[in-house]
Amino acid sequence: MPDDARAFLVPPGIGHNGGPPLDPGADWRRFCWKKAHARAWKTPPREIALARLARAQALGMTYREYTAILLDRGVHL
């Protein structure tokens, strides 16, 4: 292992104040991810939910598994 990689494995010493975040955009990306996740998993209209449920049961899957694949791949199984 190179010496510069070992520096990341050493815990901070006494008096270390935590310093600035190493990834300043992490909070913004987390916020965006949470908003997008909530929008994607928003409850669909009743007709769509029932159609997904029927298709999931026909395939031997749960509604949540079927919807996850649908949202991930963007295609109906």
PyMOL Python script that loads the backbone (N, CA, C, O; Angstrom):
from pymol import cmd

cmd.read_pdbstr("""\
ATOM      1  N   MET A   1       0.851  -1.172   0.000  1.00  0.00           N
ATOM      2  CA  MET A   1       0.000   0.000   0.000  1.00  0.00           C
ATOM      3  C   MET A   1       0.899   1.238   0.000  1.00  0.00           C
ATOM      4  O   MET A   1       1.823   1.312   0.810  1.00  0.00           O
ATOM      5  N   PRO A   2       0.658   2.208  -0.881  1.00  0.00           N
ATOM      6  CA  PRO A   2       1.472   3.418  -0.907  1.00  0.00           C
ATOM      7  C   PRO A   2       1.301   4.223   0.384  1.00  0.00           C
ATOM      8  O   PRO A   2       0.289   4.101   1.075  1.00  0.00           O
ATOM      9  N   ASP A   3       2.299   5.043   0.696  1.00  0.00           N
ATOM     10  CA  ASP A   3       2.269   5.827   1.927  1.00  0.00           C
ATOM     11  C   ASP A   3       1.114   6.804   1.965  1.00  0.00           C
ATOM     12  O   ASP A   3       0.532   7.022   3.028  1.00  0.00           O
ATOM     13  N   ASP A   4       0.762   7.405   0.819  1.00  0.00           N
ATOM     14  CA  ASP A   4      -0.328   8.373   0.836  1.00  0.00           C
ATOM     15  C   ASP A   4      -1.680   7.713   1.118  1.00  0.00           C
ATOM     16  O   ASP A   4      -2.576   8.359   1.660  1.00  0.00           O
ATOM     17  N   ALA A   5      -1.839   6.433   0.757  1.00  0.00           N
ATOM     18  CA  ALA A   5      -3.079   5.711   1.042  1.00  0.00           C
ATOM     19  C   ALA A   5      -3.178   5.392   2.532  1.00  0.00           C
ATOM     20  O   ALA A   5      -4.279   5.356   3.080  1.00  0.00           O
ATOM     21  N   ARG A   6      -2.051   5.162   3.191  1.00  0.00           N
ATOM     22  CA  ARG A   6      -2.062   4.867   4.623  1.00  0.00           C
ATOM     23  C   ARG A   6      -2.476   6.081   5.441  1.00  0.00           C
ATOM     24  O   ARG A   6      -3.005   5.930   6.542  1.00  0.00           O
ATOM     25  N   ALA A   7      -2.251   7.257   4.933  1.00  0.00           N
ATOM     26  CA  ALA A   7      -2.610   8.469   5.666  1.00  0.00           C
ATOM     27  C   ALA A   7      -4.120   8.537   5.909  1.00  0.00           C
ATOM     28  O   ALA A   7      -4.555   9.128   6.898  1.00  0.00           O
ATOM     29  N   PHE A   8      -4.914   7.949   5.034  1.00  0.00           N
ATOM     30  CA  PHE A   8      -6.359   7.969   5.202  1.00  0.00           C
ATOM     31  C   PHE A   8      -6.825   6.975   6.260  1.00  0.00           C
ATOM     32  O   PHE A   8      -7.929   7.111   6.788  1.00  0.00           O
ATOM     33  N   LEU A   9      -6.002   5.976   6.579  1.00  0.00           N
ATOM     34  CA  LEU A   9      -6.380   4.971   7.551  1.00  0.00           C
ATOM     35  C   LEU A   9      -6.078   5.412   8.979  1.00  0.00           C
ATOM     36  O   LEU A   9      -6.571   4.790   9.920  1.00  0.00           O
ATOM     37  N   VAL A  10      -5.289   6.458   9.172  1.00  0.00           N
ATOM     38  CA  VAL A  10      -4.918   6.928  10.496  1.00  0.00           C
ATOM     39  C   VAL A  10      -6.035   7.800  11.052  1.00  0.00           C
ATOM     40  O   VAL A  10      -6.437   8.771  10.409  1.00  0.00           O
ATOM     41  N   PRO A  11      -6.547   7.466  12.249  1.00  0.00           N
ATOM     42  CA  PRO A  11      -7.597   8.313  12.820  1.00  0.00           C
ATOM     43  C   PRO A  11      -7.034   9.672  13.216  1.00  0.00           C
ATOM     44  O   PRO A  11      -5.839   9.799  13.483  1.00  0.00           O
ATOM     45  N   PRO A  12      -7.887  10.681  13.254  1.00  0.00           N
ATOM     46  CA  PRO A  12      -7.411  12.015  13.624  1.00  0.00           C
ATOM     47  C   PRO A  12      -6.868  12.012  15.050  1.00  0.00           C
ATOM     48  O   PRO A  12      -7.356  11.284  15.914  1.00  0.00           O
ATOM     49  N   GLY A  13      -5.865  12.829  15.274  1.00  0.00           N
ATOM     50  CA  GLY A  13      -5.228  12.886  16.585  1.00  0.00           C
ATOM     51  C   GLY A  13      -5.938  13.820  17.548  1.00  0.00           C
ATOM     52  O   GLY A  13      -6.973  14.405  17.228  1.00  0.00           O
ATOM     53  N   ILE A  14      -5.357  13.949  18.741  1.00  0.00           N
ATOM     54  CA  ILE A  14      -5.916  14.824  19.769  1.00  0.00           C
ATOM     55  C   ILE A  14      -5.895  16.264  19.261  1.00  0.00           C
ATOM     56  O   ILE A  14      -4.903  16.712  18.685  1.00  0.00           O
ATOM     57  N   GLY A  15      -6.980  16.974  19.477  1.00  0.00           N
ATOM     58  CA  GLY A  15      -7.081  18.363  19.061  1.00  0.00           C
ATOM     59  C   GLY A  15      -7.597  18.548  17.649  1.00  0.00           C
ATOM     60  O   GLY A  15      -7.735  19.678  17.180  1.00  0.00           O
ATOM     61  N   HIS A  16      -7.882  17.453  16.967  1.00  0.00           N
ATOM     62  CA  HIS A  16      -8.399  17.562  15.600  1.00  0.00           C
ATOM     63  C   HIS A  16      -9.841  18.051  15.664  1.00  0.00           C
ATOM     64  O   HIS A  16     -10.657  17.460  16.370  1.00  0.00           O
ATOM     65  N   ASN A  17     -10.167  19.112  14.946  1.00  0.00           N
ATOM     66  CA  ASN A  17     -11.504  19.707  15.034  1.00  0.00           C
ATOM     67  C   ASN A  17     -12.473  19.201  13.976  1.00  0.00           C
ATOM     68  O   ASN A  17     -13.590  19.711  13.883  1.00  0.00           O
ATOM     69  N   GLY A  18     -12.091  18.238  13.195  1.00  0.00           N
ATOM     70  CA  GLY A  18     -12.980  17.701  12.172  1.00  0.00           C
ATOM     71  C   GLY A  18     -12.759  18.352  10.819  1.00  0.00           C
ATOM     72  O   GLY A  18     -12.985  17.721   9.786  1.00  0.00           O
ATOM     73  N   GLY A  19     -12.326  19.590  10.807  1.00  0.00           N
ATOM     74  CA  GLY A  19     -12.024  20.270   9.554  1.00  0.00           C
ATOM     75  C   GLY A  19     -13.235  20.424   8.655  1.00  0.00           C
ATOM     76  O   GLY A  19     -14.338  20.018   9.020  1.00  0.00           O
ATOM     77  N   PRO A  20     -13.037  21.004   7.490  1.00  0.00           N
ATOM     78  CA  PRO A  20     -14.155  21.174   6.554  1.00  0.00           C
ATOM     79  C   PRO A  20     -14.532  19.832   5.943  1.00  0.00           C
ATOM     80  O   PRO A  20     -13.719  18.908   5.934  1.00  0.00           O
ATOM     81  N   PRO A  21     -15.723  19.715   5.445  1.00  0.00           N
ATOM     82  CA  PRO A  21     -16.114  18.455   4.823  1.00  0.00           C
ATOM     83  C   PRO A  21     -15.251  18.183   3.590  1.00  0.00           C
ATOM     84  O   PRO A  21     -14.918  19.096   2.835  1.00  0.00           O
ATOM     85  N   LEU A  22     -14.901  16.922   3.404  1.00  0.00           N
ATOM     86  CA  LEU A  22     -14.067  16.554   2.264  1.00  0.00           C
ATOM     87  C   LEU A  22     -14.853  16.599   0.967  1.00  0.00           C
ATOM     88  O   LEU A  22     -14.282  16.746  -0.113  1.00  0.00           O
ATOM     89  N   ASP A  23     -16.146  16.473   1.081  1.00  0.00           N
ATOM     90  CA  ASP A  23     -17.006  16.504  -0.100  1.00  0.00           C
ATOM     91  C   ASP A  23     -18.080  17.570   0.121  1.00  0.00           C
ATOM     92  O   ASP A  23     -19.160  17.262   0.626  1.00  0.00           O
ATOM     93  N   PRO A  24     -17.793  18.823  -0.253  1.00  0.00           N
ATOM     94  CA  PRO A  24     -18.725  19.905   0.073  1.00  0.00           C
ATOM     95  C   PRO A  24     -20.091  19.785  -0.593  1.00  0.00           C
ATOM     96  O   PRO A  24     -21.049  20.389  -0.111  1.00  0.00           O
ATOM     97  N   GLY A  25     -20.215  19.039  -1.666  1.00  0.00           N
ATOM     98  CA  GLY A  25     -21.496  18.912  -2.351  1.00  0.00           C
ATOM     99  C   GLY A  25     -22.349  17.764  -1.850  1.00  0.00           C
ATOM    100  O   GLY A  25     -23.440  17.538  -2.372  1.00  0.00           O
ATOM    101  N   ALA A  26     -21.875  17.029  -0.844  1.00  0.00           N
ATOM    102  CA  ALA A  26     -22.583  15.835  -0.377  1.00  0.00           C
ATOM    103  C   ALA A  26     -23.975  16.169   0.156  1.00  0.00           C
ATOM    104  O   ALA A  26     -24.923  15.426  -0.100  1.00  0.00           O
ATOM    105  N   ASP A  27     -24.114  17.263   0.886  1.00  0.00           N
ATOM    106  CA  ASP A  27     -25.419  17.616   1.435  1.00  0.00           C
ATOM    107  C   ASP A  27     -26.424  17.919   0.321  1.00  0.00           C
ATOM    108  O   ASP A  27     -27.585  17.516   0.395  1.00  0.00           O
ATOM    109  N   TRP A  28     -25.971  18.620  -0.694  1.00  0.00           N
ATOM    110  CA  TRP A  28     -26.867  18.960  -1.803  1.00  0.00           C
ATOM    111  C   TRP A  28     -27.277  17.709  -2.572  1.00  0.00           C
ATOM    112  O   TRP A  28     -28.444  17.570  -2.939  1.00  0.00           O
ATOM    113  N   ARG A  29     -26.341  16.799  -2.822  1.00  0.00           N
ATOM    114  CA  ARG A  29     -26.666  15.568  -3.539  1.00  0.00           C
ATOM    115  C   ARG A  29     -27.624  14.702  -2.730  1.00  0.00           C
ATOM    116  O   ARG A  29     -28.519  14.072  -3.295  1.00  0.00           O
ATOM    117  N   ARG A  30     -27.443  14.667  -1.413  1.00  0.00           N
ATOM    118  CA  ARG A  30     -28.339  13.897  -0.559  1.00  0.00           C
ATOM    119  C   ARG A  30     -29.745  14.495  -0.616  1.00  0.00           C
ATOM    120  O   ARG A  30     -30.730  13.761  -0.707  1.00  0.00           O
ATOM    121  N   PHE A  31     -29.838  15.804  -0.562  1.00  0.00           N
ATOM    122  CA  PHE A  31     -31.129  16.472  -0.661  1.00  0.00           C
ATOM    123  C   PHE A  31     -31.809  16.127  -1.986  1.00  0.00           C
ATOM    124  O   PHE A  31     -32.987  15.771  -2.010  1.00  0.00           O
ATOM    125  N   CYS A  32     -31.063  16.234  -3.085  1.00  0.00           N
ATOM    126  CA  CYS A  32     -31.621  15.927  -4.410  1.00  0.00           C
ATOM    127  C   CYS A  32     -32.051  14.468  -4.501  1.00  0.00           C
ATOM    128  O   CYS A  32     -33.099  14.159  -5.067  1.00  0.00           O
ATOM    129  N   TRP A  33     -31.240  13.570  -3.943  1.00  0.00           N
ATOM    130  CA  TRP A  33     -31.559  12.144  -3.982  1.00  0.00           C
ATOM    131  C   TRP A  33     -32.853  11.870  -3.215  1.00  0.00           C
ATOM    132  O   TRP A  33     -33.706  11.120  -3.690  1.00  0.00           O
ATOM    133  N   LYS A  34     -33.003  12.467  -2.047  1.00  0.00           N
ATOM    134  CA  LYS A  34     -34.198  12.235  -1.248  1.00  0.00           C
ATOM    135  C   LYS A  34     -35.444  12.757  -1.960  1.00  0.00           C
ATOM    136  O   LYS A  34     -36.490  12.109  -1.922  1.00  0.00           O
ATOM    137  N   LYS A  35     -35.347  13.914  -2.608  1.00  0.00           N
ATOM    138  CA  LYS A  35     -36.486  14.461  -3.348  1.00  0.00           C
ATOM    139  C   LYS A  35     -36.849  13.560  -4.530  1.00  0.00           C
ATOM    140  O   LYS A  35     -38.024  13.278  -4.764  1.00  0.00           O
ATOM    141  N   ALA A  36     -35.836  13.113  -5.268  1.00  0.00           N
ATOM    142  CA  ALA A  36     -36.084  12.245  -6.428  1.00  0.00           C
ATOM    143  C   ALA A  36     -36.656  10.901  -5.986  1.00  0.00           C
ATOM    144  O   ALA A  36     -37.546  10.366  -6.646  1.00  0.00           O
ATOM    145  N   HIS A  37     -36.165  10.358  -4.895  1.00  0.00           N
ATOM    146  CA  HIS A  37     -36.658   9.082  -4.380  1.00  0.00           C
ATOM    147  C   HIS A  37     -38.121   9.208  -3.978  1.00  0.00           C
ATOM    148  O   HIS A  37     -38.932   8.338  -4.294  1.00  0.00           O
ATOM    149  N   ALA A  38     -38.459  10.283  -3.286  1.00  0.00           N
ATOM    150  CA  ALA A  38     -39.847  10.506  -2.880  1.00  0.00           C
ATOM    151  C   ALA A  38     -40.754  10.669  -4.092  1.00  0.00           C
ATOM    152  O   ALA A  38     -41.877  10.166  -4.098  1.00  0.00           O
ATOM    153  N   ARG A  39     -40.277  11.368  -5.118  1.00  0.00           N
ATOM    154  CA  ARG A  39     -41.071  11.572  -6.330  1.00  0.00           C
ATOM    155  C   ARG A  39     -41.270  10.253  -7.075  1.00  0.00           C
ATOM    156  O   ARG A  39     -42.355   9.994  -7.597  1.00  0.00           O
ATOM    157  N   ALA A  40     -40.227   9.416  -7.128  1.00  0.00           N
ATOM    158  CA  ALA A  40     -40.321   8.148  -7.856  1.00  0.00           C
ATOM    159  C   ALA A  40     -41.263   7.168  -7.159  1.00  0.00           C
ATOM    160  O   ALA A  40     -41.993   6.433  -7.824  1.00  0.00           O
ATOM    161  N   TRP A  41     -41.252   7.151  -5.820  1.00  0.00           N
ATOM    162  CA  TRP A  41     -42.069   6.210  -5.076  1.00  0.00           C
ATOM    163  C   TRP A  41     -43.406   6.811  -4.646  1.00  0.00           C
ATOM    164  O   TRP A  41     -44.096   6.243  -3.799  1.00  0.00           O
ATOM    165  N   LYS A  42     -43.774   7.954  -5.222  1.00  0.00           N
ATOM    166  CA  LYS A  42     -45.068   8.561  -4.935  1.00  0.00           C
ATOM    167  C   LYS A  42     -46.165   7.571  -5.337  1.00  0.00           C
ATOM    168  O   LYS A  42     -46.039   6.861  -6.335  1.00  0.00           O
ATOM    169  N   THR A  43     -47.217   7.536  -4.564  1.00  0.00           N
ATOM    170  CA  THR A  43     -48.313   6.609  -4.846  1.00  0.00           C
ATOM    171  C   THR A  43     -48.942   6.944  -6.190  1.00  0.00           C
ATOM    172  O   THR A  43     -49.391   8.070  -6.404  1.00  0.00           O
ATOM    173  N   PRO A  44     -48.976   5.957  -7.111  1.00  0.00           N
ATOM    174  CA  PRO A  44     -49.580   6.212  -8.428  1.00  0.00           C
ATOM    175  C   PRO A  44     -51.103   6.199  -8.327  1.00  0.00           C
ATOM    176  O   PRO A  44     -51.652   5.813  -7.295  1.00  0.00           O
ATOM    177  N   PRO A  45     -51.776   6.611  -9.375  1.00  0.00           N
ATOM    178  CA  PRO A  45     -53.241   6.524  -9.382  1.00  0.00           C
ATOM    179  C   PRO A  45     -53.703   5.072  -9.162  1.00  0.00           C
ATOM    180  O   PRO A  45     -52.972   4.121  -9.439  1.00  0.00           O
ATOM    181  N   ARG A  46     -54.921   4.936  -8.663  1.00  0.00           N
ATOM    182  CA  ARG A  46     -55.448   3.622  -8.288  1.00  0.00           C
ATOM    183  C   ARG A  46     -55.384   2.613  -9.434  1.00  0.00           C
ATOM    184  O   ARG A  46     -54.997   1.464  -9.219  1.00  0.00           O
ATOM    185  N   GLU A  47     -55.750   3.018 -10.629  1.00  0.00           N
ATOM    186  CA  GLU A  47     -55.764   2.100 -11.774  1.00  0.00           C
ATOM    187  C   GLU A  47     -54.367   1.560 -12.071  1.00  0.00           C
ATOM    188  O   GLU A  47     -54.200   0.372 -12.348  1.00  0.00           O
ATOM    189  N   ILE A  48     -53.376   2.429 -12.011  1.00  0.00           N
ATOM    190  CA  ILE A  48     -52.000   2.008 -12.291  1.00  0.00           C
ATOM    191  C   ILE A  48     -51.504   1.070 -11.202  1.00  0.00           C
ATOM    192  O   ILE A  48     -50.858   0.063 -11.493  1.00  0.00           O
ATOM    193  N   ALA A  49     -51.802   1.395  -9.946  1.00  0.00           N
ATOM    194  CA  ALA A  49     -51.374   0.547  -8.838  1.00  0.00           C
ATOM    195  C   ALA A  49     -51.999  -0.841  -8.944  1.00  0.00           C
ATOM    196  O   ALA A  49     -51.321  -1.844  -8.717  1.00  0.00           O
ATOM    197  N   LEU A  50     -53.268  -0.908  -9.282  1.00  0.00           N
ATOM    198  CA  LEU A  50     -53.941  -2.206  -9.416  1.00  0.00           C
ATOM    199  C   LEU A  50     -53.377  -3.001 -10.589  1.00  0.00           C
ATOM    200  O   LEU A  50     -53.212  -4.216 -10.489  1.00  0.00           O
ATOM    201  N   ALA A  51     -53.082  -2.329 -11.695  1.00  0.00           N
ATOM    202  CA  ALA A  51     -52.503  -3.025 -12.844  1.00  0.00           C
ATOM    203  C   ALA A  51     -51.116  -3.567 -12.504  1.00  0.00           C
ATOM    204  O   ALA A  51     -50.778  -4.692 -12.874  1.00  0.00           O
ATOM    205  N   ARG A  52     -50.317  -2.768 -11.801  1.00  0.00           N
ATOM    206  CA  ARG A  52     -48.979  -3.236 -11.385  1.00  0.00           C
ATOM    207  C   ARG A  52     -49.093  -4.413 -10.424  1.00  0.00           C
ATOM    208  O   ARG A  52     -48.339  -5.381 -10.523  1.00  0.00           O
ATOM    209  N   LEU A  53     -50.040  -4.323  -9.494  1.00  0.00           N
ATOM    210  CA  LEU A  53     -50.233  -5.397  -8.531  1.00  0.00           C
ATOM    211  C   LEU A  53     -50.632  -6.692  -9.228  1.00  0.00           C
ATOM    212  O   LEU A  53     -50.108  -7.758  -8.905  1.00  0.00           O
ATOM    213  N   ALA A  54     -51.554  -6.607 -10.178  1.00  0.00           N
ATOM    214  CA  ALA A  54     -51.991  -7.797 -10.914  1.00  0.00           C
ATOM    215  C   ALA A  54     -50.831  -8.399 -11.705  1.00  0.00           C
ATOM    216  O   ALA A  54     -50.659  -9.618 -11.716  1.00  0.00           O
ATOM    217  N   ARG A  55     -50.044  -7.565 -12.360  1.00  0.00           N
ATOM    218  CA  ARG A  55     -48.902  -8.048 -13.144  1.00  0.00           C
ATOM    219  C   ARG A  55     -47.842  -8.666 -12.231  1.00  0.00           C
ATOM    220  O   ARG A  55     -47.248  -9.690 -12.571  1.00  0.00           O
ATOM    221  N   ALA A  56     -47.605  -8.046 -11.076  1.00  0.00           N
ATOM    222  CA  ALA A  56     -46.621  -8.573 -10.123  1.00  0.00           C
ATOM    223  C   ALA A  56     -47.061  -9.937  -9.606  1.00  0.00           C
ATOM    224  O   ALA A  56     -46.249 -10.857  -9.504  1.00  0.00           O
ATOM    225  N   GLN A  57     -48.343 -10.070  -9.280  1.00  0.00           N
ATOM    226  CA  GLN A  57     -48.842 -11.355  -8.791  1.00  0.00           C
ATOM    227  C   GLN A  57     -48.760 -12.422  -9.874  1.00  0.00           C
ATOM    228  O   GLN A  57     -48.472 -13.582  -9.578  1.00  0.00           O
ATOM    229  N   ALA A  58     -49.010 -12.046 -11.119  1.00  0.00           N
ATOM    230  CA  ALA A  58     -48.914 -13.005 -12.215  1.00  0.00           C
ATOM    231  C   ALA A  58     -47.479 -13.498 -12.400  1.00  0.00           C
ATOM    232  O   ALA A  58     -47.253 -14.635 -12.813  1.00  0.00           O
ATOM    233  N   LEU A  59     -46.518 -12.637 -12.090  1.00  0.00           N
ATOM    234  CA  LEU A  59     -45.105 -13.011 -12.215  1.00  0.00           C
ATOM    235  C   LEU A  59     -44.547 -13.636 -10.938  1.00  0.00           C
ATOM    236  O   LEU A  59     -43.395 -14.067 -10.911  1.00  0.00           O
ATOM    237  N   GLY A  60     -45.365 -13.687  -9.873  1.00  0.00           N
ATOM    238  CA  GLY A  60     -44.917 -14.262  -8.611  1.00  0.00           C
ATOM    239  C   GLY A  60     -44.011 -13.329  -7.824  1.00  0.00           C
ATOM    240  O   GLY A  60     -43.127 -13.780  -7.096  1.00  0.00           O
ATOM    241  N   MET A  61     -44.233 -12.034  -7.970  1.00  0.00           N
ATOM    242  CA  MET A  61     -43.424 -11.025  -7.272  1.00  0.00           C
ATOM    243  C   MET A  61     -44.319 -10.193  -6.379  1.00  0.00           C
ATOM    244  O   MET A  61     -45.545 -10.246  -6.473  1.00  0.00           O
ATOM    245  N   THR A  62     -43.681  -9.421  -5.509  1.00  0.00           N
ATOM    246  CA  THR A  62     -44.440  -8.464  -4.724  1.00  0.00           C
ATOM    247  C   THR A  62     -44.599  -7.189  -5.542  1.00  0.00           C
ATOM    248  O   THR A  62     -43.879  -6.964  -6.515  1.00  0.00           O
ATOM    249  N   TYR A  63     -45.556  -6.358  -5.129  1.00  0.00           N
ATOM    250  CA  TYR A  63     -45.769  -5.079  -5.807  1.00  0.00           C
ATOM    251  C   TYR A  63     -44.508  -4.227  -5.737  1.00  0.00           C
ATOM    252  O   TYR A  63     -44.119  -3.599  -6.722  1.00  0.00           O
ATOM    253  N   ARG A  64     -43.876  -4.209  -4.576  1.00  0.00           N
ATOM    254  CA  ARG A  64     -42.690  -3.372  -4.379  1.00  0.00           C
ATOM    255  C   ARG A  64     -41.525  -3.853  -5.267  1.00  0.00           C
ATOM    256  O   ARG A  64     -40.825  -3.028  -5.854  1.00  0.00           O
ATOM    257  N   GLU A  65     -41.313  -5.159  -5.372  1.00  0.00           N
ATOM    258  CA  GLU A  65     -40.255  -5.688  -6.243  1.00  0.00           C
ATOM    259  C   GLU A  65     -40.520  -5.324  -7.702  1.00  0.00           C
ATOM    260  O   GLU A  65     -39.618  -4.887  -8.417  1.00  0.00           O
ATOM    261  N   TYR A  66     -41.757  -5.508  -8.131  1.00  0.00           N
ATOM    262  CA  TYR A  66     -42.119  -5.207  -9.519  1.00  0.00           C
ATOM    263  C   TYR A  66     -41.932  -3.722  -9.823  1.00  0.00           C
ATOM    264  O   TYR A  66     -41.386  -3.360 -10.865  1.00  0.00           O
ATOM    265  N   THR A  67     -42.385  -2.867  -8.914  1.00  0.00           N
ATOM    266  CA  THR A  67     -42.251  -1.426  -9.115  1.00  0.00           C
ATOM    267  C   THR A  67     -40.791  -1.005  -9.104  1.00  0.00           C
ATOM    268  O   THR A  67     -40.400  -0.122  -9.867  1.00  0.00           O
ATOM    269  N   ALA A  68     -39.982  -1.618  -8.256  1.00  0.00           N
ATOM    270  CA  ALA A  68     -38.552  -1.291  -8.211  1.00  0.00           C
ATOM    271  C   ALA A  68     -37.882  -1.614  -9.542  1.00  0.00           C
ATOM    272  O   ALA A  68     -37.073  -0.828 -10.037  1.00  0.00           O
ATOM    273  N   ILE A  69     -38.210  -2.756 -10.118  1.00  0.00           N
ATOM    274  CA  ILE A  69     -37.645  -3.115 -11.421  1.00  0.00           C
ATOM    275  C   ILE A  69     -38.150  -2.168 -12.498  1.00  0.00           C
ATOM    276  O   ILE A  69     -37.394  -1.752 -13.376  1.00  0.00           O
ATOM    277  N   LEU A  70     -39.418  -1.833 -12.427  1.00  0.00           N
ATOM    278  CA  LEU A  70     -40.000  -0.901 -13.397  1.00  0.00           C
ATOM    279  C   LEU A  70     -39.321   0.461 -13.326  1.00  0.00           C
ATOM    280  O   LEU A  70     -39.016   1.052 -14.362  1.00  0.00           O
ATOM    281  N   LEU A  71     -39.080   0.965 -12.125  1.00  0.00           N
ATOM    282  CA  LEU A  71     -38.426   2.264 -11.972  1.00  0.00           C
ATOM    283  C   LEU A  71     -36.946   2.203 -12.349  1.00  0.00           C
ATOM    284  O   LEU A  71     -36.393   3.167 -12.879  1.00  0.00           O
ATOM    285  N   ASP A  72     -36.310   1.064 -12.072  1.00  0.00           N
ATOM    286  CA  ASP A  72     -34.888   0.930 -12.352  1.00  0.00           C
ATOM    287  C   ASP A  72     -34.605   0.789 -13.847  1.00  0.00           C
ATOM    288  O   ASP A  72     -33.735   1.471 -14.388  1.00  0.00           O
ATOM    289  N   ARG A  73     -35.335  -0.088 -14.501  1.00  0.00           N
ATOM    290  CA  ARG A  73     -35.071  -0.373 -15.920  1.00  0.00           C
ATOM    291  C   ARG A  73     -35.920   0.434 -16.882  1.00  0.00           C
ATOM    292  O   ARG A  73     -35.533   0.656 -18.030  1.00  0.00           O
ATOM    293  N   GLY A  74     -37.092   0.878 -16.408  1.00  0.00           N
ATOM    294  CA  GLY A  74     -37.966   1.663 -17.261  1.00  0.00           C
ATOM    295  C   GLY A  74     -38.749   0.842 -18.262  1.00  0.00           C
ATOM    296  O   GLY A  74     -39.301   1.391 -19.216  1.00  0.00           O
ATOM    297  N   VAL A  75     -38.807  -0.466 -18.061  1.00  0.00           N
ATOM    298  CA  VAL A  75     -39.566  -1.337 -18.958  1.00  0.00           C
ATOM    299  C   VAL A  75     -40.477  -2.241 -18.127  1.00  0.00           C
ATOM    300  O   VAL A  75     -40.157  -2.576 -16.986  1.00  0.00           O
ATOM    301  N   HIS A  76     -41.594  -2.625 -18.698  1.00  0.00           N
ATOM    302  CA  HIS A  76     -42.502  -3.573 -18.054  1.00  0.00           C
ATOM    303  C   HIS A  76     -42.001  -4.981 -18.309  1.00  0.00           C
ATOM    304  O   HIS A  76     -41.537  -5.293 -19.406  1.00  0.00           O
ATOM    305  N   LEU A  77     -42.093  -5.830 -17.300  1.00  0.00           N
ATOM    306  CA  LEU A  77     -41.649  -7.227 -17.460  1.00  0.00           C
ATOM    307  C   LEU A  77     -42.676  -8.036 -18.197  1.00  0.00           C
ATOM    308  O   LEU A  77     -42.475  -9.229 -18.424  1.00  0.00           O
TER     309      LEU A  77
END
""", "prot")
cmd.dss("prot")
cmd.show_as("cartoon", "prot")
cmd.util.cbc("prot")
cmd.orient("prot")
